[in-house]
C-alpha cells in the first residue's frame, strides 16, 4: 500500500493535485492500519477531538513535514511554510485552540508514536527532491 502511494507522489503530480490531496491520500494508509487497530485502542487526549474528522495520520503528516521541511527551504520559503503549516493545523483541528500543544501531547502517546514512525518511514523512503517539492508546495499554498 505505501509503495503504491510513494509511486503516486511524484513531484510533478504533487504540483498538479495540490497539497489537500496529499493530506487526503493519507486516508488510504489510515484505512489499512485502522483495520488492525480497534476503536477502543484509540487514545483520549485532554483536548476535545470529537468534533473533527482528522485522523492521527493526517496530524502525523503535518508533524513530520514540520521536521523535514524547514532545513530544505530558504528563509522566505520557511516563513511561508510556517504560516501555511499553522493554517493547515488549524484546518485539521478547528475546535482546538492550540493545535501545536495537541501535537505535543500526542507525541507522548504510544499509539501516536507508532503512527509518527510509520509516516517518518514513508517520507524517508521518498527522494529528497520529492520531499522538497512537497515542502515547497506547502510553502507556496495560497490561502
C-alpha positions in Angstrom: 0.0 0.0 0.0 2.7 2.5 1.0 4.7 1.6 -2.2 1.7 2.5 -4.3 1.3 5.8 -2.5 5.0 6.5 -3.0 4.9 6.0 -6.7 1.8 8.2 -7.0 3.5 11.1 -5.2 5.9 12.3 -7.9 6.9 15.9 -7.7 5.0 16.8 -10.9 1.9 15.1 -9.7 2.0 16.8 -6.3 2.1 20.2 -8.1 -0.9 19.2 -10.2 -3.0 17.8 -7.4 -2.2 20.2 -4.7 -1.4 19.8 -1.0 -5.0 19.0 0.0 -4.9 15.8 -2.0 -1.7 14.7 -0.2 -3.4 15.0 3.2 -6.5 13.1 1.9 -4.3 10.4 0.5 -3.2 9.5 4.0 -6.7 8.1 4.3 -5.5 5.1 2.4 -2.8 4.4 4.9 -5.3 5.1 7.7 -7.8 2.5 6.4 -5.0 -0.1 6.2 -3.7 0.4 9.7 -7.1 1.0 11.3 -8.1 -2.4 10.0 -5.6 -3.8 12.5 -6.5 -1.3 15.3 -9.7 -1.3 17.2 -11.6 1.8 18.1 -11.0 1.0 21.8 -7.2 1.3 21.2 -7.6 5.0 20.4 -6.3 7.4 23.0 -8.2 10.1 24.8 -6.4 13.4 24.9 -7.2 16.3 27.1 -8.4 18.2 24.1 -11.8 17.6 22.6 -11.2 16.0 19.2 -14.8 14.7 19.0 -16.0 17.5 16.6 -13.3 16.9 14.0 -12.8 14.2 11.4 -9.0 14.4 11.3 -7.0 11.2 11.8 -3.8 10.8 13.7 -2.2 10.0 10.3 -3.1 13.4 8.9 -1.7 15.1 12.0 1.4 13.0 11.8 2.0 14.0 8.2 1.9 17.7 9.3 4.2 16.8 12.2 6.8 15.1 10.0 6.6 18.0 7.5 7.4 20.4 10.3 10.5 18.3 11.0 11.8 17.8 7.5 10.8 21.0 5.6 12.5 23.9 7.3 16.0 22.7 6.6 15.1 22.2 2.9 13.8 25.7 2.4 15.3 29.1 2.1 14.4 31.9 4.7 11.5 33.3 2.7 10.1 29.8 1.9 10.5 28.8 5.6 8.4 31.8 6.7 5.7 30.9 4.2 5.9 27.3 5.2 5.3 28.1 8.9 2.3 30.3 8.0 0.9 27.5 5.8 1.7 24.9 8.5 -0.2 26.8 11.2 -3.2 27.3 8.8 -3.3 23.6 7.9 -3.0 22.6 11.6 -6.0 24.9 12.4 -7.9 23.3 9.5 -7.1 19.8 10.7 -8.1 20.7 14.3 -10.6 23.6 14.1 -12.0 23.1 17.5 -8.6 23.1 19.3 -7.3 26.4 20.4 -3.6 25.4 20.3 -3.1 22.6 17.8 0.7 22.6 18.4 0.0 21.7 22.1 -2.3 18.9 21.0 0.6 17.5 18.8 3.0 17.8 21.7 0.6 15.8 23.9 0.0 13.2 21.1 3.8 12.8 20.8 3.8 11.3 24.3 1.2 8.7 23.5 2.4 5.2 22.3 -0.1 4.8 19.5 0.6 8.2 18.0 4.4 7.4 18.3 3.8 4.3 16.1 1.8 6.4 13.6 4.5 9.0 13.6 7.2 6.4 13.0 5.3 5.0 10.0 4.9 8.4 8.5 8.6 9.2 9.1 9.5 5.9 7.4 7.2 6.8 4.5 8.7 10.2 4.0 12.3 8.9 4.3 11.5 6.4 1.5 10.7 9.3 -0.8 13.5 11.1 -2.5 14.8 14.3 -1.0 13.8 16.1 -4.2 10.2 14.9 -3.9 10.1 15.8 -0.2 11.5 19.2 -1.0 8.9 19.7 -3.8 6.2 18.8 -1.3 7.6 21.3 1.2 7.8 24.0 -1.4 4.2 23.2 -2.5 3.0 23.7 1.1 5.0 26.9 1.4 3.5 28.2 -1.8 -0.1 27.4 -0.9 -2.3 30.4 -1.2 -5.0 30.8 1.5 
